[in-house]
Amino acid sequence: MLGAQIDHPHVVPIFDHGEERALGGEPVLFLVLPLLQGVTLRQRLLEPAMPIADALRLTIQLLDGLAELHKLGAVHRDLKPENCLIVQRHGRDHLILLDLGLAKVHTGPLLSLAPSSAPGAMIGTLAYVSPEQAREQPITPAADIYAVGVILFELLTRRVPFPGTTALEVLSAHASEQAPSVTERAPDRGISDDLEALVARALHKNPAQRPASADAFRRALEVTAGQVAASDDGYENAKASLTAWRDCADHEALVRAPRRGEKRRVVSAGGADRDRNRRRRPGLMARMRPCEHLTDRIHALI
């Protein structure tokens, strides 16, 4: 049993498995799994749009677990939001990869047709199948990389790249049509050029042009996630600075230039008034100008 060989925080553990045969009945296979409380990634997609940083963090966790599966020489073959469970660990979202039932160890190219299925039956879910699966060609771990690209595309845009209205239309699009860009589908999300290029690589028709492995894909996303986090921190710090500036009770008194012959009246932080002759504080306005410039920059941000 493949799942029993994996001990990884982002892959569901399988404690035991076996077969039970009821009296005079058919054998029943069983798995013993942990009881996990959480929601699927599909359920999370039904909520308001996910912040980009959260989408990248969850995808990184998915790739981390997938890399462990690939190290055993297996392909999951049915990656989709329904097979990703989000639980809470230390107050943060923690993704666990589920449903290893279709995962299969491969020593060479793995056909997308299940030997035990009816002729023509396809492994995987149509919206997430790779071009090679759609063409009924041998598949490798690169097919899982493609499926993760589709999931990331959906997290960023709330739509899969090839929705289609019929199974044939969806399969044809996966096999031959270039995927739309994430910025084309979600122009107001502020998706960076680097992230757009990385999603496009994952959705490349040629498996050799996709990220070389789940680990390589994860590392590239971690770099992009760091850029997004830095951008978010800068934005939040800028908003906080603007709020503090607006809330300062004496900022108008500090900025307003005194009229000719008028002594400057400054309200201190403690509320006491102090008179200062303008000639004694020549640098006061100069010190305030950077704050005015900061205000202009923050206004441009928000």
CORJOKA-V86448 format. One record per pair of residues at least 24 apart in sequence whose C-alpha atoms are under 7 Angstrom apart, sorted by the first residue. I is the first residue (numbers start at 1). J is the second residue. Records with the same first field share a line. If there is no record, write none. Layout:
BEGIN
I = J / J
END
This chain:
BEGIN
3 = 100
8 = 65
10 = 61 / 62 / 64 / 65 / 95 / 96 / 97
11 = 65 / 96 / 97 / 98
12 = 96 / 97 / 98
37 = 87
38 = 85 / 86 / 87
39 = 85 / 86 / 87
40 = 81 / 82 / 84 / 85 / 86
41 = 81 / 82 / 84 / 85 / 86
42 = 81 / 82
45 = 155 / 158
50 = 155
52 = 156
53 = 225 / 228 / 229
55 = 155 / 156
56 = 221 / 225
58 = 95
59 = 152
60 = 218 / 221
61 = 95
62 = 95 / 97
63 = 214 / 215 / 218
64 = 215 / 218
65 = 97
66 = 214
67 = 214 / 215
70 = 141
73 = 105 / 106 / 107
74 = 103 / 104 / 105 / 106
75 = 103 / 104 / 105 / 140 / 141 / 144
76 = 100 / 102 / 103 / 104 / 144
77 = 102 / 103 / 123 / 124 / 144
78 = 102 / 124 / 125
79 = 144 / 147
80 = 128 / 151
81 = 151
109 = 138 / 139 / 140
110 = 138 / 139 / 140
111 = 137 / 138 / 139
112 = 136 / 137 / 138 / 139
126 = 170 / 171
127 = 160 / 162 / 163 / 170
130 = 174
131 = 174 / 175 / 205
134 = 171 / 174 / 175
135 = 175
142 = 207
145 = 202 / 214
146 = 202 / 203
149 = 199 / 202 / 203
153 = 182 / 199
157 = 182 / 185 / 186
179 = 203
195 = 224
238 = 298
239 = 298
242 = 295 / 298
255 = 285 / 288
END
